[in-house]
Amino acid sequence: MKSGKCKFLILFFLCIGLLESSVFADTVTLTADGNSVVLDNGIVRAAINTAIAQVTSLKYKNFEMVSQTGWRTIYFSMTTEAGYDKPHHCVYSIANQSSELVDISCKKIYKSGDLHAWDVDIHYVLQKDMPGLYVYAIVSHAVDYPDVSMGEWRMVWFLPHDETDFLLDTICVDDLRTWKMASYLDETSAEATGIKEIKKYTTGDRKGKYDCKYMYSADLWKLGTYGFTGSKNNLGAWVVFGSHEYFNDGPVKNDLTAAAGTIHIYLNANHYGGSGFTIKNGQSWSKIYGPWLLYFNNKNGSDECWADAKICALTEKKQWPYKWLACGEYQAEERGTVTGKFIVKDKLKPETSSDGAWVGLALPEKTNGNWQFQGKDYQYWTKADTDGSFIIEDVRPGTYTLYAFTKGAVGEYSKDKITVQAKKTTKLGGLTWLVPHKGKTIAWEIGTPDRSAAEFKHGDTDYYEPYLFGKFATEFTNPLEYDVWKNDWQKTLNYAHSPYITGQMWKWRINFVLDKVPSGDATLTLALAGSQKANLQIYVNGETEMLTSFYPDNSGGNALIREGIHAKYALHYVAIPAEKLKKGLNTITLGQASTDSMGNHIMYDYISLELPK
């Protein structure tokens, strides 16, 4: 059987007519009539338009959980340089049917003239007694298809509302962003702003506040679930992930989650510097995205619904990979395990440990070995235990590169040629990372290396507020003076270094004292959590002669305008000649010289000065 076609576990139908139905007592029923298919297990009833792979109705305990307003249902879409497209001219089939579940397929097969040269196979699975609907998608490219690129690839779920309010009115993303949303009536009367995605409420409890879908963005791998609850009806609607292996760009990839009346599932997440990829004519390729669960609950209040959704996420994670899915790309029965112990040794910062370090496997790529820009294949990541021990489970057989990074250290560890075999454990033993440094002592540090600007002002409180950058000119001085001996970057330094005012460079002066002039070059370490069209200028002890300037690596993603706390990580070292420094008070000035837009910025992860002795 060709890869990309799921094996039938139990086959009941050899042909599909215009009308068919299958009924099991106290199990799952399937009813099909033309392009309309209904799955029902007595708890959840899903109506699907198989020609376009859309869920047009999804009822839980007779509550409609999908918008009934035009095209705003549950659908998939893809956007590349070729344009925007949804699955269409899909062929319907039953992939699996038993007394325990029904799995239906809606497969769009590429035809000449289609916008994107992909086969897209959308599956919906309903199980006995399950208060939710599983979804997965297989995207494939045949060897004789034209070149095609992957850009934005997502599923969108619009939630129901009446003329005044949403059925579910409380958003739940994480501990920072869980609150009652504006009503549907407030949404429709909100004012537009100069940024099309941002609106300002003029009525209701959130009157005067801004709202934007990007303000709910988060690191996808950190979320087992997100969604909505209803404060009046005690209902909850959630997307739940048993794994994140199919998402692009690794464990710190951030993108959209939920927003006003909407749940997003970004499978190839293109915001915040998200990467795409291209499959060429002559290449055969396929990838399975999912399954994930559209989950419902009914508890005593929003808090209990939210807590139950988190428990559901833990349960789904334990069950991954799902034994009920027998599919060539999924390989549930063929996966292996990698174990080891990640040991961090930092001669200049001996307190740095591997406790909670990210350790992962990604396939090496000839064109770009940076896992931050890999979405064509799967990635497998876990968090190390307190002593650095790690277990990466459920890995497809293959040869990988192992990567690891930890809080407190810049850069990352890597080890090539890690071979994973089916149903076997690869024991790596101890893996020691000698954290590299350019100098022999650290004169001073600013921030904590963790690939985020969260430790700076606004970074862990309200960075997600739209138009927050409009307050910088009244909140901070220009130049901004920072004295390293005060060690108060949380209060003094902003989470983003952008134009102070459009057209004006915002200078940051870092003041520090040296006991003596170093005997050789010092090194300024700049670990960046993200940047956008930024031109970083660096001055030492005077601002008439620039030491150097550069545009940071891995730039892009528009994180400041999109209310993010990071985009893509980059690491830069700048050598400072000894003759530029002096005994006593010194100043390094950082200037972000791209001032034509408030969105041009740098988000610092960590800054330090290392000395040769």
Secondary structure in CASP SS format (residue, H / E / C, confidence):
PFRMAT SS
TARGET T0000
AUTHOR 0000-0000-0000
METHOD secondary structure of the structure
MODEL  1
M C 1.00
K C 1.00
S C 1.00
G C 1.00
K C 1.00
C C 1.00
K C 1.00
F C 1.00
L C 1.00
I C 1.00
L C 1.00
F C 1.00
F C 1.00
L C 1.00
C C 1.00
I C 1.00
G C 1.00
L C 1.00
L E 1.00
E E 1.00
S E 1.00
S E 1.00
V C 1.00
F C 1.00
A C 1.00
D C 1.00
T C 1.00
V C 1.00
T E 1.00
L E 1.00
T E 1.00
A E 1.00
D E 1.00
G C 1.00
N C 1.00
S E 1.00
V E 1.00
V E 1.00
L E 1.00
D E 1.00
N C 1.00
G C 1.00
I C 1.00
V E 1.00
R E 1.00
A E 1.00
A E 1.00
I E 1.00
N E 1.00
T C 1.00
A C 1.00
I C 1.00
A C 1.00
Q E 1.00
V E 1.00
T E 1.00
S E 1.00
L E 1.00
K E 1.00
Y E 1.00
K C 1.00
N C 1.00
F E 1.00
E E 1.00
M C 1.00
V C 1.00
S C 1.00
Q C 1.00
T E 1.00
G C 1.00
W C 1.00
R E 1.00
T C 1.00
I E 1.00
Y E 1.00
F E 1.00
S E 1.00
M E 1.00
T E 1.00
T E 1.00
E C 1.00
A C 1.00
G E 1.00
Y E 1.00
D E 1.00
K C 1.00
P C 1.00
H C 1.00
H C 1.00
C E 1.00
V E 1.00
Y E 1.00
S E 1.00
I E 1.00
A E 1.00
N E 1.00
Q E 1.00
S C 1.00
S C 1.00
E C 1.00
L E 1.00
V E 1.00
D E 1.00
I E 1.00
S E 1.00
C E 1.00
K E 1.00
K E 1.00
I C 1.00
Y C 1.00
K C 1.00
S C 1.00
G C 1.00
D C 1.00
L C 1.00
H C 1.00
A C 1.00
W C 1.00
D E 1.00
V E 1.00
D E 1.00
I E 1.00
H E 1.00
Y E 1.00
V E 1.00
L E 1.00
Q E 1.00
K C 1.00
D C 1.00
M C 1.00
P C 1.00
G E 1.00
L E 1.00
Y E 1.00
V E 1.00
Y E 1.00
A E 1.00
I E 1.00
V E 1.00
S E 1.00
H E 1.00
A C 1.00
V C 1.00
D C 1.00
Y C 1.00
P C 1.00
D C 1.00
V E 1.00
S E 1.00
M E 1.00
G C 1.00
E E 1.00
W E 1.00
R E 1.00
M E 1.00
V E 1.00
W E 1.00
F E 1.00
L C 1.00
P C 1.00
H E 1.00
D C 1.00
E C 1.00
T C 1.00
D C 1.00
F E 1.00
L C 1.00
L C 1.00
D C 1.00
T E 1.00
I E 1.00
C E 1.00
V C 1.00
D C 1.00
D C 1.00
L C 1.00
R C 1.00
T E 1.00
W E 1.00
K E 1.00
M C 1.00
A C 1.00
S C 1.00
Y H 1.00
L H 1.00
D H 1.00
E H 1.00
T H 1.00
S C 1.00
A C 1.00
E E 1.00
A E 1.00
T C 1.00
G C 1.00
I C 1.00
K C 1.00
E C 1.00
I E 1.00
K E 1.00
K E 1.00
Y C 1.00
T C 1.00
T C 1.00
G C 1.00
D C 1.00
R C 1.00
K C 1.00
G C 1.00
K C 1.00
Y E 1.00
D E 1.00
C E 1.00
K H 1.00
Y H 1.00
M H 1.00
Y H 1.00
S C 1.00
A E 1.00
D E 1.00
L H 1.00
W H 1.00
K H 1.00
L C 1.00
G C 1.00
T E 1.00
Y E 1.00
G E 1.00
F E 1.00
T E 1.00
G C 1.00
S C 1.00
K C 1.00
N C 1.00
N C 1.00
L E 1.00
G E 1.00
A E 1.00
W E 1.00
V E 1.00
V E 1.00
F E 1.00
G C 1.00
S C 1.00
H C 1.00
E C 1.00
Y C 1.00
F C 1.00
N C 1.00
D C 1.00
G C 1.00
P C 1.00
V C 1.00
K C 1.00
N E 1.00
D E 1.00
L C 1.00
T C 1.00
A E 1.00
A E 1.00
A C 1.00
G C 1.00
T E 1.00
I E 1.00
H E 1.00
I E 1.00
Y E 1.00
L E 1.00
N E 1.00
A C 1.00
N C 1.00
H C 1.00
Y C 1.00
G C 1.00
G C 1.00
S C 1.00
G C 1.00
F E 1.00
T E 1.00
I E 1.00
K C 1.00
N C 1.00
G C 1.00
Q C 1.00
S C 1.00
W E 1.00
S E 1.00
K E 1.00
I E 1.00
Y E 1.00
G E 1.00
P E 1.00
W E 1.00
L E 1.00
L E 1.00
Y E 1.00
F E 1.00
N E 1.00
N E 1.00
K C 1.00
N C 1.00
G C 1.00
S H 1.00
D H 1.00
E H 1.00
C H 1.00
W H 1.00
A H 1.00
D H 1.00
A H 1.00
K H 1.00
I H 1.00
C H 1.00
A H 1.00
L H 1.00
T H 1.00
E H 1.00
K H 1.00
K H 1.00
Q H 1.00
W C 1.00
P C 1.00
Y C 1.00
K C 1.00
W C 1.00
L C 1.00
A C 1.00
C C 1.00
G C 1.00
E C 1.00
Y C 1.00
Q C 1.00
A C 1.00
E C 1.00
E C 1.00
R C 1.00
G E 1.00
T E 1.00
V E 1.00
T E 1.00
G E 1.00
K E 1.00
F E 1.00
I E 1.00
V E 1.00
K E 1.00
D C 1.00
K C 1.00
L C 1.00
K C 1.00
P C 1.00
E C 1.00
T C 1.00
S C 1.00
S C 1.00
D C 1.00
G C 1.00
A C 1.00
W E 1.00
V E 1.00
G E 1.00
L E 1.00
A E 1.00
L C 1.00
P C 1.00
E C 1.00
K C 1.00
T C 1.00
N C 1.00
G C 1.00
N C 1.00
W H 1.00
Q H 1.00
F H 1.00
Q C 1.00
G C 1.00
K C 1.00
D C 1.00
Y C 1.00
Q E 1.00
Y E 1.00
W E 1.00
T E 1.00
K E 1.00
A C 1.00
D C 1.00
T C 1.00
D C 1.00
G C 1.00
S E 1.00
F E 1.00
I E 1.00
I E 1.00
E E 1.00
D E 1.00
V E 1.00
R C 1.00
P C 1.00
G E 1.00
T E 1.00
Y E 1.00
T E 1.00
L E 1.00
Y E 1.00
A E 1.00
F E 1.00
T C 1.00
K C 1.00
G C 1.00
A C 1.00
V C 1.00
G C 1.00
E C 1.00
Y E 1.00
S E 1.00
K E 1.00
D E 1.00
K E 1.00
I E 1.00
T E 1.00
V E 1.00
Q C 1.00
A C 1.00
K C 1.00
K C 1.00
T E 1.00
T E 1.00
K E 1.00
L E 1.00
G E 1.00
G E 1.00
L E 1.00
T E 1.00
W E 1.00
L E 1.00
V C 1.00
P C 1.00
H C 1.00
K C 1.00
G C 1.00
K C 1.00
T E 1.00
I E 1.00
A E 1.00
W E 1.00
E E 1.00
I E 1.00
G E 1.00
T C 1.00
P C 1.00
D C 1.00
R C 1.00
S C 1.00
A C 1.00
A C 1.00
E C 1.00
F C 1.00
K E 1.00
H C 1.00
G C 1.00
D C 1.00
T C 1.00
D C 1.00
Y C 1.00
Y C 1.00
E C 1.00
P C 1.00
Y C 1.00
L H 1.00
F H 1.00
G H 1.00
K H 1.00
F H 1.00
A H 1.00
T H 1.00
E H 1.00
F C 1.00
T C 1.00
N C 1.00
P C 1.00
L E 1.00
E E 1.00
Y E 1.00
D E 1.00
V H 1.00
W H 1.00
K H 1.00
N C 1.00
D C 1.00
W H 1.00
Q H 1.00
K H 1.00
T H 1.00
L C 1.00
N E 1.00
Y C 1.00
A C 1.00
H E 1.00
S C 1.00
P C 1.00
Y C 1.00
I E 1.00
T C 1.00
G C 1.00
Q E 1.00
M C 1.00
W C 1.00
K E 1.00
W E 1.00
R E 1.00
I E 1.00
N E 1.00
F E 1.00
V E 1.00
L E 1.00
D C 1.00
K C 1.00
V C 1.00
P C 1.00
S C 1.00
G C 1.00
D C 1.00
A E 1.00
T E 1.00
L E 1.00
T E 1.00
L E 1.00
A E 1.00
L E 1.00
A E 1.00
G E 1.00
S E 1.00
Q E 1.00
K C 1.00
A C 1.00
N C 1.00
L E 1.00
Q E 1.00
I E 1.00
Y E 1.00
V E 1.00
N C 1.00
G C 1.00
E C 1.00
T C 1.00
E C 1.00
M C 1.00
L C 1.00
T E 1.00
S E 1.00
F E 1.00
Y C 1.00
P C 1.00
D C 1.00
N C 1.00
S C 1.00
G C 1.00
G C 1.00
N C 1.00
A C 1.00
L C 1.00
I C 1.00
R C 1.00
E C 1.00
G C 1.00
I C 1.00
H C 1.00
A C 1.00
K C 1.00
Y C 1.00
A E 1.00
L E 1.00
H E 1.00
Y E 1.00
V E 1.00
A E 1.00
I E 1.00
P C 1.00
A H 1.00
E H 1.00
K H 1.00
L C 1.00
K C 1.00
K C 1.00
G E 1.00
L E 1.00
N E 1.00
T E 1.00
I E 1.00
T E 1.00
L E 1.00
G E 1.00
Q E 1.00
A C 1.00
S C 1.00
T C 1.00
D C 1.00
S C 1.00
M C 1.00
G C 1.00
N C 1.00
H E 1.00
I E 1.00
M E 1.00
Y E 1.00
D E 1.00
Y E 1.00
I E 1.00
S E 1.00
L E 1.00
E E 1.00
L E 1.00
P C 1.00
K C 1.00
END
